[in-house]
Amino acid sequence: MHPRHAIVPLALACAACGADQITLCSGAIIDPRSIPLAIGESTQVTASYELTNSCTPPAPLEELRWSSGDAAVASVDSITGVVTGVGPGTVEIAVRLVGTPGSLGTAQVVVFAPLFNRIVAIRERITCQDLSCSVWSGNGPVGIWTLATDGSDVRLLRELRYPDHPRVAPDGRRIVFDEWDTLYVMDGAGQAVRPLLTGLQHNWGASWSPDGRWILFAAGPVANKYQLHLIHPDGTGLRQLTDDPVGVSQAAWSPDGSTIAFVRDSMANNRQASAARLMDTSGANIRVVSGDSTPFYGRLPEWSPDGTALVLISRPWVRRLVIATGQYDTLAAFDTNRPASWAPDGTRILVSGGDISYLDPTRRYPNNGFPLLAGLGPDSMISWSAFYTPKP
């Protein structure tokens, strides 16, 4: 079960102090005010009295005790205020004096599960102009959502301006995405969002290294003239990998962490300019992987979990490249400019663009492609980028 990721601000009450008498403080400040807490982790919660109105604390801080309204979601040590997550959800933390029933202050803590075995997607609310929704406009809110791999349990993580390309870290607790040429890293609860300042323009198409230590992305001083770069999730260690005269499209990291696949952005009519390429993670040893003499304009490569194949978008087709032979085959007709995403167990390939569908790698066009989450549905939302999240 995955929670509804929401943090409710701290609510506390402190008695007003009378000017003609000594007044005891009846309120407390709880810090941190909100805590995104992953299952299995714990955190220390502290409390202090509000003394701005010259109130006199009714007792030493040592006499404060902690409690939770839902012990099945999280437990709270009544002496130290340590909160330990035991299940996904939210839990209200209250502080009170020993021997008194009333709460001096409350806060809500989010306890969220890592984003494993799910799908993360960009969804946009649309306005239907007729009952069949054959005519619609897409000017509504855009957000990052998650859903179960069978298309159920659709949950909003966060609404943003215009996010794209959300990828979940191997530990399931962070998401990298791009928005208006800037990369952002967001926690798995959809709460803390911070820009990943690379110092470069036009940052997009980020993905994680298998060990979670690096983020691979495309960026460039001129739009559509991208080069591949690496950076740590904390914004340090920026490194440029490619220096291609025509630019490089979005790339993908091999499951074993040793190789990066990419496609040049040139649409010139020759195999060397358009074929899929591999390189070491240092940027060295660039080689063409395609052995097909026919020009191929596939883009947006994604690795199979076993590292033996790439799936690429070649509008209006989704095609697969077997690395050992350098040969392509067509999996399905699905016209999209978003990457496909291979399920961690290798049994499905996710494609998105209005609808979210999946492909069976063992089947072939034209009898391939199964709807998972339809666009223009009763919730009046369409989906764009969609990716499988990691497995535990």
Buried (B, 14 or more C-beta within 10 A) or exposed (E): EBBBBBBBEBEBEBEEBEEEEEBEBBBBBBBEBBBBBBBEEBBEBBBBBBEEBEBEBEBEEEEBBBBBBEEEBBBBBBEEBBBBBBBBBBBBBBBBBEEEEEBBBBBBBBBBBBBBBBBBBBBBBBEBEEEEBEEBEEEBEBBBBBBBBEBEEBBBBBBBEEBBBBBBBBBBBBBBBBBEEBBBBBBBBBBEBEEBEBEBEBBBBBBBBBEBEBBBBBBBEEEEBBBBBBBBBEBEEBEEBBEBEEBBBBBBBBBEEEBBBBBBBBEEEEBEBBBBBBBEBEBEEBEBBBBBEEBBBBBBBBBBBEEBBBBBBBBEBBBBBBBEEBEBEBBBEBEBEBBBBBBBEEEBBBBBBBBBBBBBBEEBBEEBBEEBBBBBEEEBBBBBBBBBBBEE
